[in-house]
Amino acid sequence: MSLDLKTVMDLVAQIPLGRVATYGQIAAMAGFPKHARQVGYLLARTPEDQHLPWHRVINAQGMISERRKHGYQDYQRLLLEEEGIEVGLHGKIKLKDYQWQPD
Protein backbone atom coordinates (compact mmCIF):
# COMPACT_ATOMS: atom_id res chain seq x y z
CA MET A 1 0.00 0.00 0.00
CA SER A 2 1.27 3.48 -0.81
CA LEU A 3 0.21 7.07 -0.39
CA ASP A 4 -2.27 7.96 -3.12
CA LEU A 5 -3.54 11.15 -4.70
CA LYS A 6 -7.14 10.72 -3.52
CA THR A 7 -6.10 10.43 0.13
CA VAL A 8 -3.90 13.51 -0.13
CA MET A 9 -6.63 15.46 -1.91
CA ASP A 10 -9.21 14.49 0.73
CA LEU A 11 -6.94 15.69 3.55
CA VAL A 12 -5.91 18.93 1.85
CA ALA A 13 -9.57 19.71 1.11
CA GLN A 14 -10.20 19.72 4.88
CA ILE A 15 -7.68 22.49 5.65
CA PRO A 16 -9.83 25.45 6.70
CA LEU A 17 -9.66 28.91 5.21
CA GLY A 18 -6.93 30.93 6.93
CA ARG A 19 -4.97 27.87 8.07
CA VAL A 20 -2.02 25.92 6.71
CA ALA A 21 -0.69 22.39 7.06
CA THR A 22 2.76 21.02 6.33
CA TYR A 23 3.58 18.35 3.78
CA GLY A 24 4.74 16.14 6.65
CA GLN A 25 1.53 16.75 8.58
CA ILE A 26 -0.55 15.61 5.61
CA ALA A 27 1.68 12.55 5.14
CA ALA A 28 1.36 11.60 8.82
CA MET A 29 -2.42 12.09 8.78
CA ALA A 30 -2.57 9.76 5.76
CA GLY A 31 -0.65 7.12 7.71
CA PHE A 32 2.64 7.66 5.93
CA PRO A 33 4.93 9.63 8.23
CA LYS A 34 8.24 10.60 6.64
CA HIS A 35 6.64 10.80 3.18
CA ALA A 36 6.31 14.59 3.03
CA ARG A 37 8.09 14.79 -0.30
CA GLN A 38 5.66 12.33 -1.83
CA VAL A 39 2.78 14.58 -0.71
CA GLY A 40 4.44 17.41 -2.65
CA TYR A 41 4.81 15.26 -5.74
CA LEU A 42 1.16 14.20 -5.57
CA LEU A 43 -0.07 17.76 -5.10
CA ALA A 44 1.94 18.84 -8.13
CA ARG A 45 0.01 16.24 -10.17
CA THR A 46 -3.42 17.39 -8.97
CA PRO A 47 -5.60 18.50 -11.88
CA GLU A 48 -6.34 22.22 -11.70
CA ASP A 49 -10.07 21.65 -12.19
CA GLN A 50 -10.21 20.02 -8.72
CA HIS A 51 -10.21 23.44 -6.99
CA LEU A 52 -8.07 22.00 -4.22
CA PRO A 53 -6.61 24.48 -1.70
CA TRP A 54 -3.06 23.29 -2.47
CA HIS A 55 -1.75 26.71 -1.48
CA ARG A 56 -2.46 25.92 2.18
CA VAL A 57 0.28 23.28 2.26
CA ILE A 58 3.77 24.52 3.16
CA ASN A 59 7.03 23.00 4.31
CA ALA A 60 7.98 22.06 7.88
CA GLN A 61 9.91 25.32 8.36
CA GLY A 62 6.72 27.29 7.70
CA MET A 63 7.95 28.36 4.30
CA ILE A 64 6.46 28.41 0.84
CA SER A 65 8.42 25.79 -1.09
CA GLU A 66 10.02 26.50 -4.42
CA ARG A 67 7.96 25.56 -7.45
CA ARG A 68 8.98 24.31 -10.84
CA LYS A 69 6.38 26.50 -12.51
CA HIS A 70 7.59 30.09 -12.68
CA GLY A 71 5.53 32.50 -10.59
CA TYR A 72 3.75 29.89 -8.48
CA GLN A 73 5.55 30.89 -5.28
CA ASP A 74 4.25 34.44 -5.67
CA TYR A 75 0.81 33.08 -6.56
CA GLN A 76 0.76 30.89 -3.44
CA ARG A 77 1.78 33.84 -1.31
CA LEU A 78 -1.01 35.96 -2.80
CA LEU A 79 -3.62 33.25 -2.15
CA LEU A 80 -2.51 32.84 1.46
CA GLU A 81 -2.49 36.58 2.09
CA GLU A 82 -5.99 36.86 0.61
CA GLU A 83 -7.09 34.42 3.35
CA GLY A 84 -5.56 36.62 6.04
CA ILE A 85 -2.41 34.58 6.57
CA GLU A 86 0.61 36.76 7.22
CA VAL A 87 3.53 35.76 5.02
CA GLY A 88 6.90 37.20 5.94
CA LEU A 89 9.36 38.80 3.58
CA HIS A 90 11.02 35.50 2.63
CA GLY A 91 7.82 33.45 2.53
CA LYS A 92 7.84 32.51 6.22
CA ILE A 93 4.54 31.74 7.95
CA LYS A 94 4.26 31.45 11.73
CA LEU A 95 3.09 27.88 12.22
CA LYS A 96 2.18 28.57 15.85
CA ASP A 97 -0.37 31.11 14.61
CA TYR A 98 -1.69 29.48 11.44
CA GLN A 99 -1.12 25.72 11.50
CA TRP A 100 -4.28 23.66 11.27
CA GLN A 101 -4.86 21.42 14.25
CA PRO A 102 -7.66 19.00 13.35
CA ASP A 103 -9.82 17.67 16.17
Backbone bond lengths (Angstrom), bond angles and torsions (degrees), N, CA, C in turn:
res aa  C-N    CA-C-N  psi(-1)  N-CA   C-N-CA  omega(-1)  CA-C   N-CA-C  phi
1 M - - - 1.453 - - 1.530 109.06 -
2 S 1.322 116.39 140.25 1.458 119.97 179.74 1.524 109.88 -136.34
3 L 1.291 114.56 164.52 1.461 121.74 178.13 1.524 108.45 -63.42
4 D 1.328 117.12 131.98 1.463 119.52 -177.04 1.527 111.46 -122.09
5 L 1.301 115.28 161.36 1.458 122.50 -176.39 1.524 112.21 -60.68
6 K 1.315 118.32 -41.92 1.462 120.74 -178.30 1.524 111.05 -61.50
7 T 1.313 118.01 -43.61 1.464 121.37 179.10 1.521 110.56 -61.67
8 V 1.323 116.74 -46.06 1.462 121.07 179.35 1.522 110.20 -62.37
9 M 1.317 116.99 -44.96 1.458 120.83 179.83 1.529 111.36 -61.53
10 D 1.325 116.94 -42.30 1.470 120.73 179.35 1.523 111.36 -61.40
11 L 1.322 117.33 -41.54 1.468 121.28 -179.70 1.530 111.38 -69.97
12 V 1.316 116.79 -45.49 1.464 120.76 -179.31 1.524 110.39 -63.15
13 A 1.316 117.02 -35.84 1.471 120.66 179.16 1.527 112.01 -62.82
14 Q 1.329 117.90 -21.32 1.459 121.83 -178.90 1.532 113.40 -84.72
15 I 1.324 118.12 -12.63 1.467 120.19 -178.51 1.528 108.17 -66.48
16 P 1.331 116.79 120.41 1.467 119.32 -176.06 1.530 113.44 -70.62
17 L 1.292 114.68 156.27 1.459 122.83 173.79 1.527 108.87 -53.08
18 G 1.324 116.76 133.17 1.457 121.24 177.92 1.515 114.59 83.05
19 R 1.326 117.25 9.37 1.463 122.33 178.47 1.519 109.46 -128.05
20 V 1.326 115.72 159.81 1.460 121.67 176.42 1.526 109.27 -129.08
21 A 1.308 115.03 161.86 1.465 122.57 172.29 1.521 106.60 -134.32
22 T 1.313 116.47 158.35 1.464 119.60 177.41 1.524 109.40 -95.31
23 Y 1.321 114.80 159.60 1.468 120.25 176.31 1.527 109.75 -56.61
24 G 1.323 116.47 -43.54 1.457 121.35 179.95 1.517 112.28 -64.93
25 Q 1.310 117.04 -36.70 1.462 121.86 178.01 1.528 109.99 -62.70
26 I 1.321 116.47 -45.63 1.465 120.70 178.96 1.527 109.97 -63.60
27 A 1.324 117.06 -42.93 1.467 120.91 178.54 1.528 110.88 -60.03
28 A 1.325 116.80 -46.04 1.467 120.86 -179.67 1.530 110.98 -64.16
29 M 1.323 117.16 -41.81 1.461 120.73 179.31 1.532 111.31 -63.38
30 A 1.330 116.07 -29.59 1.463 121.32 179.07 1.530 111.86 -82.18
31 G 1.340 116.00 -3.91 1.459 119.53 -179.84 1.513 114.26 90.28
32 F 1.328 116.08 14.85 1.451 121.34 -179.28 1.524 111.33 -128.70
33 P 1.346 116.70 64.90 1.463 118.19 178.00 1.530 109.93 -58.31
34 K 1.294 116.09 151.02 1.464 123.50 -178.79 1.529 113.17 72.00
35 H 1.319 117.01 17.61 1.466 121.04 176.67 1.530 111.32 -117.40
36 A 1.321 116.02 33.12 1.467 120.75 -178.01 1.525 111.70 -57.70
37 R 1.295 116.59 -41.89 1.469 120.05 -178.39 1.525 111.15 -62.19
38 Q 1.317 116.12 -37.98 1.466 119.62 178.69 1.534 110.50 -64.05
39 V 1.331 117.18 -36.43 1.468 120.59 175.96 1.531 109.05 -59.00
40 G 1.320 116.64 -44.62 1.462 120.44 177.80 1.511 112.58 -60.00
41 Y 1.322 116.48 -43.92 1.467 120.33 179.12 1.527 110.96 -62.69
42 L 1.337 116.09 -42.23 1.465 119.41 179.89 1.529 111.40 -66.10
43 L 1.320 116.86 -42.21 1.470 119.38 178.70 1.526 111.37 -62.22
44 A 1.311 116.59 -36.11 1.466 120.32 179.13 1.529 111.05 -64.64
45 R 1.319 117.18 -24.45 1.472 122.08 -179.34 1.524 112.98 -92.29
46 T 1.325 117.53 -1.85 1.460 120.75 -177.21 1.526 110.05 -68.45
47 P 1.328 116.67 127.36 1.475 119.12 177.74 1.531 110.62 -60.57
48 E 1.313 116.28 138.74 1.463 121.44 -177.16 1.525 112.72 -63.29
49 D 1.336 117.45 -27.13 1.464 119.73 -178.64 1.528 112.98 -73.82
50 Q 1.329 118.19 0.80 1.464 122.25 179.09 1.530 112.25 -80.14
51 H 1.320 117.44 -16.03 1.473 122.26 -179.80 1.523 111.49 52.94
52 L 1.305 115.61 42.52 1.458 122.93 -179.94 1.526 109.79 -84.46
53 P 1.338 118.94 136.23 1.465 120.09 180.00 1.538 111.81 -77.58
54 W 1.317 116.69 59.10 1.461 124.14 -178.81 1.524 111.35 -57.06
55 H 1.318 116.12 -28.75 1.466 121.23 -176.11 1.519 112.24 -66.47
56 R 1.317 117.68 -15.14 1.469 121.53 -179.86 1.525 112.69 -85.04
57 V 1.317 117.61 2.98 1.464 121.39 179.25 1.525 108.43 -106.94
58 I 1.333 115.26 124.74 1.469 122.23 -176.46 1.525 109.22 -131.43
59 N 1.312 116.61 175.46 1.464 118.65 -178.06 1.529 112.03 -82.43
60 A 1.310 116.16 172.19 1.469 122.86 -173.88 1.523 113.03 -65.03
61 Q 1.314 118.35 -19.56 1.459 121.93 177.67 1.536 111.49 -86.26
62 G 1.340 116.21 1.48 1.457 119.82 -178.35 1.511 112.50 79.49
63 M 1.319 116.12 24.30 1.460 120.95 -176.20 1.528 111.44 -112.60
64 I 1.307 114.93 152.04 1.454 121.23 170.06 1.526 106.63 -74.13
65 S 1.317 116.11 124.67 1.467 120.12 -178.30 1.523 111.11 -77.85
66 E 1.313 114.94 153.83 1.462 119.98 177.08 1.521 109.60 -64.09
67 R 1.302 115.80 148.25 1.459 122.51 -179.50 1.524 109.56 -117.80
68 R 1.302 114.68 152.38 1.469 119.02 175.56 1.521 110.94 -76.34
69 K 1.338 115.61 -32.73 1.464 119.38 179.39 1.521 108.58 -81.11
70 H 1.303 116.50 125.57 1.462 122.40 -179.16 1.522 110.39 -60.09
71 G 1.327 116.05 133.00 1.454 121.99 175.60 1.516 114.69 90.42
72 Y 1.332 118.52 -9.71 1.457 119.75 -176.53 1.522 113.22 -70.74
73 Q 1.326 117.96 -28.43 1.468 119.46 176.42 1.523 109.89 -64.13
74 D 1.324 116.58 -44.34 1.463 120.82 178.38 1.524 110.53 -65.60
75 Y 1.331 116.25 -37.84 1.458 121.15 179.33 1.531 110.26 -65.22
76 Q 1.341 117.02 -43.01 1.455 120.93 178.27 1.523 110.50 -62.21
77 R 1.299 116.07 -43.68 1.473 120.93 178.01 1.530 110.60 -58.40
78 L 1.314 116.74 -46.60 1.459 122.00 179.55 1.529 111.02 -59.49
79 L 1.330 117.24 -45.80 1.459 120.93 -179.88 1.529 111.38 -62.46
80 L 1.322 117.06 -42.32 1.462 120.77 179.02 1.527 111.14 -65.45
81 E 1.313 116.62 -43.86 1.467 120.32 179.66 1.530 111.17 -64.26
82 E 1.326 117.26 -35.34 1.466 120.92 177.29 1.526 111.37 -62.97
83 E 1.341 116.88 -24.77 1.466 121.82 178.29 1.522 111.95 -90.48
84 G 1.332 117.04 3.26 1.453 120.62 177.95 1.519 114.74 90.14
85 I 1.314 117.14 9.10 1.462 121.44 178.40 1.522 108.58 -85.47
86 E 1.316 115.79 125.63 1.461 120.15 178.84 1.524 109.22 -79.43
87 V 1.322 115.02 124.43 1.458 121.73 179.15 1.517 107.10 -114.86
88 G 1.321 116.22 121.61 1.455 121.27 -178.52 1.520 112.95 -67.58
89 L 1.303 114.85 173.94 1.459 122.56 -176.56 1.527 113.47 -51.57
90 H 1.315 117.79 -40.22 1.466 121.49 -177.57 1.523 112.23 -103.27
91 G 1.324 117.26 24.54 1.452 121.62 176.85 1.512 114.45 82.99
92 K 1.325 117.59 18.07 1.463 122.41 -178.10 1.523 110.58 -87.54
93 I 1.334 115.07 133.53 1.460 122.94 178.07 1.525 107.49 -119.62
94 K 1.313 116.77 134.89 1.468 120.92 -179.86 1.531 108.96 -76.46
95 L 1.336 115.22 104.22 1.458 119.67 -178.85 1.527 111.82 -60.41
96 K 1.331 116.82 -35.16 1.475 118.44 -179.08 1.524 111.80 -62.77
97 D 1.320 117.39 -24.40 1.459 121.39 179.66 1.529 113.45 -93.92
98 Y 1.322 117.36 -31.78 1.467 120.39 -168.98 1.524 116.31 -120.99
99 Q 1.331 118.45 -6.46 1.467 118.25 -176.18 1.523 110.85 -71.85
100 W 1.309 114.73 132.84 1.460 122.94 177.33 1.511 110.04 -68.46
101 Q 1.313 115.46 130.66 1.462 122.14 176.56 1.531 107.50 -122.00
102 P 1.340 116.78 91.15 1.463 118.55 -178.45 1.530 111.32 -63.36
103 D 1.309 115.14 153.26 1.473 120.74 -179.77 1.516 112.25 -66.12
